[in-house]
Amino acid sequence: MTENQTWVTEFILLGFPLSPSMQMLLFGLFSLFYVLTLLGNGVILGLISLDPRLHTPMYFFLSHLAIVDISYASNNVPKMLVNLLNKKNTISFVPLPSLCTCPPSPATLRSSRRSFPCFTVFSTPC
């Protein structure tokens, strides 16, 4: 008796059916958000690296947070934008695990706990 030898190579993404005009509106909106995210985090990284007064541990963690934000946005948003414009909404099996959110590790929890003072510094004026 032979077993099934079928290989899964891609997944079909199902979403809400939208009109083409709504898809173009969402494409433009998410493209704008993506560019603003990249520019904002790039400005943060540039300012931290250029100003020697910002070479403190708080800004070190803030720069790493900006890098992680750029990485997450660059991982997910471009594929979403492509799927908004294409009729065939599929994703290959290989990058699928990178789109899944993994549970936080203890190191991630420690970093987030250490970055909380950064949040309080920026949200409460002196």
Z-matrix of the N, CA and C atoms (Angstrom, degrees):
N
C 1 1.441
C 2 1.529 1 108.49
N 3 1.306 2 117.37 1 128.86
C 4 1.463 3 121.42 2 -178.80
C 5 1.509 4 109.84 3 -95.80
N 6 1.321 5 114.08 4 148.33
C 7 1.461 6 119.97 5 178.52
C 8 1.517 7 109.48 6 -92.37
N 9 1.287 8 115.27 7 165.33
C 10 1.457 9 121.34 8 178.13
C 11 1.527 10 109.33 9 -65.59
N 12 1.302 11 118.14 10 127.40
C 13 1.463 12 123.52 11 -178.29
C 14 1.525 13 111.80 12 -110.16
N 15 1.305 14 117.76 13 24.01
C 16 1.461 15 121.87 14 -178.24
C 17 1.521 16 110.02 15 -79.14
N 18 1.333 17 115.78 16 133.52
C 19 1.472 18 121.97 17 177.52
C 20 1.517 19 109.30 18 -106.33
N 21 1.307 20 116.15 19 135.14
C 22 1.457 21 121.23 20 175.81
C 23 1.524 22 107.46 21 -87.16
N 24 1.334 23 117.19 22 121.43
C 25 1.464 24 120.38 23 -179.45
C 26 1.517 25 112.88 24 -110.83
N 27 1.330 26 117.07 25 -22.34
C 28 1.452 27 119.06 26 179.46
C 29 1.520 28 110.42 27 -153.99
N 30 1.324 29 114.68 28 158.26
C 31 1.455 30 122.08 29 177.55
C 32 1.519 31 108.50 30 -115.17
N 33 1.300 32 116.02 31 144.94
C 34 1.456 33 121.41 32 176.93
C 35 1.527 34 107.66 33 -94.26
N 36 1.326 35 115.59 34 125.07
C 37 1.462 36 120.90 35 179.56
C 38 1.529 37 108.85 36 -90.54
N 39 1.298 38 115.73 37 122.76
C 40 1.455 39 120.63 38 177.06
C 41 1.517 40 108.66 39 -104.08
N 42 1.286 41 116.23 40 140.31
C 43 1.454 42 120.62 41 178.87
C 44 1.507 43 109.15 42 -142.63
N 45 1.306 44 115.18 43 -167.89
C 46 1.447 45 119.72 44 177.37
C 47 1.529 46 108.82 45 -78.37
N 48 1.331 47 117.81 46 135.43
C 49 1.461 48 118.91 47 177.48
C 50 1.531 49 110.33 48 -69.19
N 51 1.320 50 115.59 49 125.32
C 52 1.454 51 121.37 50 -179.17
C 53 1.512 52 110.29 51 -121.97
N 54 1.302 53 116.20 52 152.60
C 55 1.457 54 119.97 53 175.50
C 56 1.529 55 108.92 54 -71.80
N 57 1.339 56 118.01 55 155.63
C 58 1.472 57 120.23 56 179.80
C 59 1.528 58 113.00 57 -58.69
N 60 1.321 59 117.59 58 -34.80
C 61 1.468 60 119.05 59 179.20
C 62 1.532 61 111.12 60 -67.94
N 63 1.329 62 117.25 61 -37.11
C 64 1.466 63 120.77 62 177.38
C 65 1.532 64 110.56 63 -68.79
N 66 1.332 65 116.81 64 -36.62
C 67 1.458 66 120.38 65 177.15
C 68 1.521 67 110.92 66 -63.47
N 69 1.319 68 117.25 67 -41.27
C 70 1.470 69 120.32 68 178.76
C 71 1.527 70 110.73 69 -67.62
N 72 1.325 71 117.35 70 -38.42
C 73 1.463 72 120.57 71 176.87
C 74 1.533 73 110.72 72 -62.62
N 75 1.333 74 116.99 73 -45.66
C 76 1.458 75 120.68 74 178.36
C 77 1.528 76 111.31 75 -65.68
N 78 1.335 77 116.88 76 -37.36
C 79 1.464 78 120.17 77 177.64
C 80 1.525 79 110.29 78 -60.97
N 81 1.324 80 116.74 79 -46.32
C 82 1.457 81 120.32 80 179.32
C 83 1.524 82 112.42 81 -65.06
N 84 1.320 83 116.79 82 -40.58
C 85 1.456 84 121.23 83 -179.54
C 86 1.528 85 111.42 84 -66.06
N 87 1.335 86 116.88 85 -48.06
C 88 1.463 87 119.80 86 -179.61
C 89 1.522 88 111.67 87 -70.13
N 90 1.325 89 117.73 88 -31.05
C 91 1.468 90 120.05 89 174.86
C 92 1.524 91 110.53 90 -64.72
N 93 1.318 92 116.52 91 -41.28
C 94 1.461 93 120.82 92 177.56
C 95 1.523 94 110.91 93 -63.20
N 96 1.344 95 116.73 94 -45.45
C 97 1.465 96 120.14 95 177.49
C 98 1.520 97 111.73 96 -60.78
N 99 1.339 98 116.99 97 -39.81
C 100 1.459 99 121.55 98 -179.32
C 101 1.528 100 110.70 99 -64.78
N 102 1.318 101 116.30 100 -46.11
C 103 1.470 102 120.08 101 -179.92
C 104 1.530 103 110.46 102 -65.02
N 105 1.329 104 117.51 103 -41.94
C 106 1.464 105 119.98 104 178.01
C 107 1.527 106 111.93 105 -64.17
N 108 1.325 107 117.13 106 -36.42
C 109 1.462 108 120.48 107 176.58
C 110 1.522 109 110.98 108 -63.73
N 111 1.327 110 116.41 109 -46.16
C 112 1.465 111 119.99 110 179.74
C 113 1.527 112 111.41 111 -65.32
N 114 1.326 113 116.90 112 -42.48
C 115 1.465 114 119.90 113 -179.78
C 116 1.530 115 111.57 114 -66.95
N 117 1.317 116 117.20 115 -43.81
C 118 1.458 117 120.42 116 -179.57
C 119 1.520 118 112.21 117 -62.59
N 120 1.311 119 116.85 118 -45.23
C 121 1.459 120 119.78 119 178.75
C 122 1.523 121 111.35 120 -70.66
N 123 1.316 122 117.25 121 -31.89
C 124 1.464 123 119.69 122 175.12
C 125 1.515 124 112.10 123 -66.36
N 126 1.327 125 116.50 124 -38.75
C 127 1.467 126 120.22 125 176.69
C 128 1.528 127 110.29 126 -64.74
N 129 1.326 128 116.62 127 -42.24
C 130 1.465 129 119.84 128 177.53
C 131 1.525 130 110.38 129 -59.02
N 132 1.333 131 116.36 130 -48.05
C 133 1.468 132 120.06 131 -179.88
C 134 1.522 133 111.54 132 -63.19
N 135 1.329 134 116.51 133 -41.55
C 136 1.462 135 119.80 134 179.70
C 137 1.512 136 113.05 135 -64.43
N 138 1.322 137 116.92 136 -44.99
C 139 1.462 138 119.93 137 179.84
C 140 1.525 139 112.20 138 -65.01
N 141 1.319 140 115.97 139 -40.52
C 142 1.469 141 118.98 140 179.94
C 143 1.527 142 110.76 141 -65.89
N 144 1.315 143 117.03 142 -38.43
C 145 1.472 144 118.49 143 -178.24
C 146 1.530 145 112.00 144 -77.56
N 147 1.329 146 118.88 145 -26.26
C 148 1.460 147 120.72 146 -177.07
C 149 1.523 148 113.92 147 -85.81
N 150 1.308 149 118.28 148 -32.74
C 151 1.461 150 121.21 149 -175.88
C 152 1.530 151 110.16 150 -95.64
N 153 1.326 152 118.65 151 114.89
C 154 1.467 153 120.18 152 -178.37
C 155 1.530 154 113.59 153 -65.07
N 156 1.340 155 118.03 154 -21.63
C 157 1.462 156 119.62 155 177.77
C 158 1.520 157 112.23 156 -69.68
N 159 1.330 158 116.21 157 -17.43
C 160 1.467 159 120.80 158 -178.93
C 161 1.526 160 112.62 159 -95.26
N 162 1.309 161 116.91 160 13.36
C 163 1.466 162 120.22 161 178.81
C 164 1.530 163 109.69 162 -91.58
N 165 1.303 164 115.66 163 56.89
C 166 1.464 165 122.70 164 178.10
C 167 1.525 166 108.12 165 -114.85
N 168 1.328 167 117.35 166 164.47
C 169 1.473 168 119.14 167 -177.67
C 170 1.530 169 113.79 168 -57.65
N 171 1.328 170 117.81 169 -35.85
C 172 1.454 171 119.72 170 -179.50
C 173 1.528 172 110.99 171 -62.09
N 174 1.311 173 116.92 172 -44.57
C 175 1.458 174 120.26 173 -179.39
C 176 1.523 175 111.21 174 -75.85
N 177 1.330 176 117.21 175 -25.24
C 178 1.457 177 120.61 176 173.35
C 179 1.525 178 109.26 177 -60.89
N 180 1.331 179 117.26 178 -47.26
C 181 1.458 180 120.25 179 178.85
C 182 1.524 181 111.54 180 -69.97
N 183 1.312 182 117.59 181 -33.75
C 184 1.455 183 120.25 182 176.61
C 185 1.531 184 110.97 183 -64.29
N 186 1.327 185 117.11 184 -39.08
C 187 1.472 186 119.57 185 177.89
C 188 1.518 187 110.95 186 -66.27
N 189 1.322 188 116.87 187 -37.41
C 190 1.459 189 118.99 188 177.50
C 191 1.533 190 111.03 189 -68.80
N 192 1.308 191 116.70 190 -34.59
C 193 1.460 192 120.17 191 175.50
C 194 1.533 193 110.29 192 -64.43
N 195 1.321 194 117.71 193 -38.24
C 196 1.461 195 121.13 194 177.30
C 197 1.527 196 110.90 195 -65.84
N 198 1.329 197 116.56 196 -38.90
C 199 1.473 198 120.03 197 178.12
C 200 1.528 199 110.55 198 -64.92
N 201 1.322 200 116.91 199 -42.29
C 202 1.465 201 120.28 200 178.56
C 203 1.527 202 110.23 201 -64.63
N 204 1.311 203 117.54 202 -39.67
C 205 1.463 204 120.95 203 179.00
C 206 1.522 205 110.94 204 -64.01
N 207 1.327 206 117.64 205 -42.27
C 208 1.463 207 121.09 206 176.42
C 209 1.521 208 110.24 207 -62.83
N 210 1.320 209 116.66 208 -41.45
C 211 1.470 210 120.44 209 -178.73
C 212 1.522 211 111.24 210 -65.05
N 213 1.321 212 117.64 211 -46.08
C 214 1.458 213 119.69 212 179.79
C 215 1.525 214 111.55 213 -64.78
N 216 1.310 215 116.86 214 -42.40
C 217 1.466 216 119.48 215 179.82
C 218 1.522 217 110.87 216 -65.24
N 219 1.328 218 117.15 217 -40.60
C 220 1.466 219 120.29 218 -178.64
C 221 1.521 220 112.21 219 -73.64
N 222 1.301 221 117.27 220 -16.29
C 223 1.452 222 120.47 221 178.62
C 224 1.526 223 111.57 222 -83.13
N 225 1.306 224 118.40 223 -38.81
C 226 1.463 225 121.88 224 -170.72
C 227 1.516 226 115.03 225 -102.98
N 228 1.301 227 117.42 226 -42.59
C 229 1.467 228 120.77 227 -170.26
C 230 1.528 229 113.27 228 -66.28
N 231 1.347 230 120.78 229 -44.38
C 232 1.475 231 117.95 230 -179.23
C 233 1.530 232 113.56 231 -58.68
N 234 1.323 233 117.74 232 -39.47
C 235 1.470 234 119.51 233 178.37
C 236 1.526 235 110.54 234 -66.84
N 237 1.328 236 117.41 235 -36.44
C 238 1.452 237 120.03 236 177.17
C 239 1.524 238 110.55 237 -64.95
N 240 1.337 239 117.04 238 -40.11
C 241 1.457 240 120.17 239 179.64
C 242 1.529 241 111.28 240 -65.98
N 243 1.319 242 116.74 241 -38.69
C 244 1.465 243 120.25 242 177.08
C 245 1.524 244 109.91 243 -63.61
N 246 1.330 245 116.83 244 -41.84
C 247 1.465 246 120.11 245 -179.23
C 248 1.526 247 112.50 246 -69.58
N 249 1.331 248 117.68 247 -23.46
C 250 1.466 249 118.82 248 175.93
C 251 1.525 250 111.23 249 -70.34
N 252 1.328 251 117.26 250 -29.11
C 253 1.463 252 120.39 251 -176.74
C 254 1.522 253 114.06 252 -96.19
N 255 1.325 254 118.69 253 -24.27
C 256 1.457 255 121.99 254 -177.38
C 257 1.518 256 111.63 255 -86.29
N 258 1.320 257 114.59 256 151.81
C 259 1.462 258 119.73 257 173.47
C 260 1.519 259 110.60 258 -81.56
N 261 1.349 260 116.38 259 -33.10
C 262 1.464 261 121.68 260 -179.22
C 263 1.523 262 108.17 261 -93.23
N 264 1.313 263 117.44 262 100.51
C 265 1.467 264 122.40 263 -177.67
C 266 1.520 265 109.91 264 -94.02
N 267 1.324 266 115.70 265 84.58
C 268 1.457 267 120.18 266 177.98
C 269 1.517 268 109.17 267 -125.53
N 270 1.303 269 115.15 268 158.03
C 271 1.447 270 121.92 269 175.28
C 272 1.520 271 106.54 270 -133.57
N 273 1.323 272 116.79 271 136.74
C 274 1.456 273 119.09 272 -178.72
C 275 1.520 274 109.97 273 -71.70
N 276 1.306 275 115.68 274 159.63
C 277 1.457 276 121.47 275 -175.52
C 278 1.527 277 111.91 276 -71.08
N 279 1.324 278 118.57 277 -27.74
C 280 1.467 279 121.93 278 -173.39
C 281 1.532 280 112.46 279 -65.53
N 282 1.357 281 121.37 280 -50.74
C 283 1.471 282 118.15 281 -178.15
C 284 1.518 283 114.49 282 -82.65
N 285 1.305 284 118.10 283 2.73
C 286 1.452 285 119.62 284 -176.37
C 287 1.525 286 113.47 285 -60.39
N 288 1.335 287 120.78 286 -43.22
C 289 1.476 288 118.14 287 178.80
C 290 1.528 289 113.66 288 -61.71
N 291 1.327 290 118.01 289 -26.66
C 292 1.463 291 118.87 290 179.53
C 293 1.525 292 111.74 291 -72.63
N 294 1.320 293 118.34 292 -19.31
C 295 1.463 294 121.06 293 178.80
C 296 1.526 295 111.98 294 -86.06
N 297 1.320 296 117.24 295 -14.91
C 298 1.456 297 120.91 296 -179.67
C 299 1.521 298 109.28 297 -79.15
N 300 1.280 299 115.56 298 141.63
C 301 1.464 300 120.41 299 177.44
C 302 1.512 301 108.29 300 -86.74
N 303 1.300 302 115.99 301 121.94
C 304 1.459 303 121.20 302 179.65
C 305 1.518 304 109.16 303 -87.34
N 306 1.334 305 117.08 304 153.38
C 307 1.470 306 117.76 305 176.63
C 308 1.520 307 110.14 306 -65.73
N 309 1.311 308 117.71 307 148.39
C 310 1.463 309 120.05 308 -176.28
C 311 1.521 310 111.71 309 -67.02
N 312 1.298 311 114.79 310 140.25
C 313 1.460 312 120.37 311 177.21
C 314 1.527 313 109.13 312 -85.19
N 315 1.319 314 118.26 313 165.87
C 316 1.469 315 119.53 314 176.99
C 317 1.529 316 112.79 315 -59.07
N 318 1.342 317 116.83 316 -34.58
C 319 1.466 318 118.97 317 178.66
C 320 1.529 319 110.89 318 -65.64
N 321 1.320 320 116.68 319 -38.67
C 322 1.464 321 120.08 320 178.20
C 323 1.524 322 110.59 321 -65.55
N 324 1.317 323 116.41 322 -40.41
C 325 1.462 324 119.21 323 179.19
C 326 1.526 325 111.23 324 -65.96
N 327 1.339 326 117.21 325 -38.22
C 328 1.462 327 119.92 326 176.98
C 329 1.522 328 110.60 327 -64.49
N 330 1.347 329 116.72 328 -41.92
C 331 1.467 330 119.78 329 179.93
C 332 1.518 331 111.19 330 -64.34
N 333 1.335 332 116.61 331 -40.28
C 334 1.468 333 118.35 332 179.57
C 335 1.523 334 110.73 333 -68.37
N 336 1.321 335 117.38 334 -34.98
C 337 1.458 336 119.94 335 177.71
C 338 1.528 337 110.45 336 -67.18
N 339 1.332 338 116.64 337 -35.69
C 340 1.460 339 119.97 338 179.31
C 341 1.526 340 111.71 339 -75.42
N 342 1.324 341 117.24 340 -26.21
C 343 1.462 342 118.89 341 -178.31
C 344 1.522 343 112.73 342 -84.35
N 345 1.325 344 118.35 343 -7.89
C 346 1.462 345 120.12 344 179.44
C 347 1.519 346 113.03 345 -61.35
N 348 1.357 347 120.32 346 -39.21
C 349 1.470 348 118.05 347 175.78
C 350 1.529 349 112.85 348 -59.12
N 351 1.326 350 116.82 349 -30.60
C 352 1.466 351 120.08 350 176.47
C 353 1.524 352 110.18 351 -62.15
N 354 1.329 353 116.07 352 -42.62
C 355 1.455 354 120.53 353 178.28
C 356 1.527 355 110.67 354 -62.10
N 357 1.313 356 117.04 355 -43.34
C 358 1.460 357 119.46 356 -177.85
C 359 1.517 358 112.05 357 -69.73
N 360 1.337 359 117.26 358 -31.07
C 361 1.455 360 119.79 359 177.49
C 362 1.515 361 110.54 360 -66.35
N 363 1.329 362 116.76 361 -42.18
C 364 1.463 363 119.57 362 -177.62
C 365 1.516 364 112.73 363 -77.99
N 366 1.331 365 117.71 364 -26.46
C 367 1.460 366 118.39 365 -175.81
C 368 1.531 367 112.91 366 -90.58
N 369 1.326 368 118.39 367 -17.39
C 370 1.462 369 119.77 368 178.21
C 371 1.518 370 109.64 369 -116.49
N 372 1.318 371 117.68 370 115.37
C 373 1.462 372 119.83 371 -179.22
C 374 1.533 373 111.12 372 -72.00
N 375 1.308 374 114.52 373 155.62
C 376 1.485 375 120.32 374 -179.08
C 377 1.501 376 111.56 375 -73.47
